[in-house]
């Protein structure tokens, strides 16, 4: 079962394929209020598009709770924009793993608007 440290270090390395490798083939992922992404191909495509809009990011894990197959992580995420400016936003991620230890559902709750503000 991937823990928060594993997930966030993979994301922070800008490793979209590594993130998708943590997911079940039929996983669902939802970013904020966007439409759900279904399956590894859609999740990979969305990650690659998003990562092209930033220089980097890093997560600061504040709290993590795991109960059975469900985990919740409270973080502060600092994004480095293309112009070099850093923007930090609070976020909560919730994921569920299947019996094989792969993520079957992943939801991220955050307001990404400050990242793209002038």
C-alpha positions as CSV (number, residue, x, y, z in Angstrom):
1,X,0.0,0.0,0.0
2,X,1.6,3.3,-1.0
3,X,1.9,5.7,1.9
4,X,1.8,9.5,1.7
5,X,5.6,9.8,1.6
6,X,5.9,7.4,-1.3
7,X,3.1,9.1,-3.3
8,X,4.3,12.7,-2.6
9,X,8.0,12.0,-3.3
10,X,7.0,10.5,-6.6
11,X,4.8,13.5,-7.5
12,X,7.5,15.9,-6.4
13,X,10.0,14.2,-8.7
14,X,7.6,15.1,-11.5
15,X,7.4,11.4,-12.3
16,X,3.9,11.1,-13.9
17,X,4.6,7.5,-14.9
18,X,5.7,6.6,-11.4
19,X,2.4,8.1,-10.0
20,X,0.4,6.0,-12.5
21,X,2.3,2.9,-11.5
22,X,0.9,3.2,-8.0
23,X,-2.6,3.1,-9.4
24,X,-4.9,0.2,-10.5
25,X,-5.6,-0.1,-14.2
26,X,-9.2,1.1,-13.6
27,X,-8.4,3.8,-11.0
28,X,-10.4,7.0,-10.7
29,X,-8.7,10.3,-9.8
30,X,-10.3,13.7,-9.2
31,X,-8.5,17.0,-8.9
32,X,-10.5,19.7,-7.1
33,X,-13.7,20.3,-8.8
34,X,-12.6,18.9,-12.2
35,X,-14.3,15.9,-13.9
36,X,-13.1,12.5,-12.7
37,X,-10.3,10.8,-14.6
38,X,-10.9,7.1,-15.3
39,X,-8.0,4.7,-15.9
40,X,-4.3,4.9,-16.0
41,X,-4.1,6.5,-19.5
42,X,-6.4,9.4,-18.6
43,X,-4.6,9.9,-15.3
44,X,-1.2,9.9,-17.0
45,X,-2.3,12.3,-19.7
46,X,-3.7,14.8,-17.2
47,X,-0.5,14.7,-15.1
48,X,1.7,15.3,-18.1
49,X,-0.5,18.3,-19.2
50,X,-0.4,19.8,-15.7
51,X,3.3,19.2,-15.2
52,X,4.0,21.1,-18.4
53,X,2.5,24.2,-16.8
54,X,4.9,24.3,-13.8
55,X,8.6,24.1,-13.1
56,X,8.3,22.0,-10.0
57,X,6.4,21.3,-6.8
58,X,7.0,19.9,-3.3
59,X,4.6,18.6,-0.6
60,X,5.0,19.3,3.1
61,X,3.1,16.5,4.9
62,X,1.3,17.9,7.9
63,X,-0.9,14.9,8.9
64,X,-1.7,11.5,7.7
65,X,-4.4,9.0,8.8
66,X,-4.9,5.5,7.5
67,X,-7.9,3.3,8.4
68,X,-8.1,0.1,6.6
69,X,-7.8,0.7,2.9
70,X,-8.4,4.4,3.2
71,X,-5.8,7.1,3.8
72,X,-6.1,10.9,4.2
73,X,-3.1,13.3,4.0
74,X,-3.2,17.0,4.9
75,X,-0.4,18.9,3.1
76,X,0.9,22.2,2.0
77,X,2.0,22.1,-1.6
78,X,4.5,24.6,-2.9
79,X,4.4,25.0,-6.7
80,X,7.2,26.7,-8.6
81,X,5.7,28.5,-11.6
82,X,7.3,28.8,-15.0
83,X,8.2,32.4,-14.1
84,X,10.1,31.1,-11.0
85,X,7.5,32.5,-8.5
86,X,6.5,30.0,-5.7
87,X,2.9,29.6,-4.6
88,X,1.9,27.5,-1.6
89,X,-1.7,26.1,-1.2
90,X,-3.2,23.8,1.4
91,X,-4.5,20.5,0.1
92,X,-6.1,17.3,1.4
93,X,-5.7,14.0,-0.5
94,X,-7.8,10.9,0.1
95,X,-7.1,7.6,-1.5
96,X,-8.3,4.0,-1.3
97,X,-6.3,0.9,-2.2
98,X,-7.5,-2.4,-3.5
99,X,-6.6,-5.8,-2.3
100,X,-3.5,-5.8,-4.5
101,X,-2.2,-2.6,-2.8
102,X,-2.7,-0.4,-5.8
103,X,-4.7,2.9,-5.5
104,X,-8.3,2.5,-6.9
105,X,-9.6,5.9,-6.0
106,X,-7.7,9.2,-5.4
107,X,-9.2,12.6,-4.7
108,X,-7.4,15.9,-4.1
109,X,-9.2,18.8,-2.5
110,X,-7.4,22.2,-3.1
111,X,-7.8,25.6,-4.7
112,X,-5.3,25.8,-7.5
113,X,-6.4,29.3,-8.6
114,X,-3.5,31.1,-6.8
115,X,-1.0,29.1,-8.9
116,X,-2.3,30.8,-12.1
117,X,-3.0,34.2,-10.7
118,X,-0.9,37.1,-12.1
